[in-house]
Amino acid sequence: MLSKENRLTKNKYFQYIYKKGEKVSSANITVVFAPTKLKPIKIGITVNNKIGDAVVRNKVKRRLRAILRSLLKDLNQKYNYVIVVRPSIINLDFLEIKKELKYVLKKGNLLNESI
């Protein structure tokens, strides 16, 4: 679980990031990021209703939160993030999701090079 101070919860913040932010995508994950002056950074996760039932959606969110918690210190601290997943993500296991999320973050220069 991400700590409370790192969670993006309000709809208006999600909408701001969608409108003002930039996107970086892969086959299963899209990362939308927008500049922020807030410290610490905030991260939101969006899982569409088309992705399985509630059990499957929660499983995907739990996996993403665990991955993000391990990458939190290496993320660019100048941005807030929204992670959007596509339905094909349910076919991936934990390590594949982690690999793809790292790929997307590196593609957008959002992750420190030390990883």
Secondary structure, 3 states (H helix, E strand, C coil): CCCHHHECCCHHHHHHHHHHCEEEECCCEEEEEEECCCCCCCEEEEECCCCCCHHHHHHHHHHHHHHHHHHHHHECCCEEEEEEECHHHHHCCHHHHHHHHHHHHHHCCCECCCC
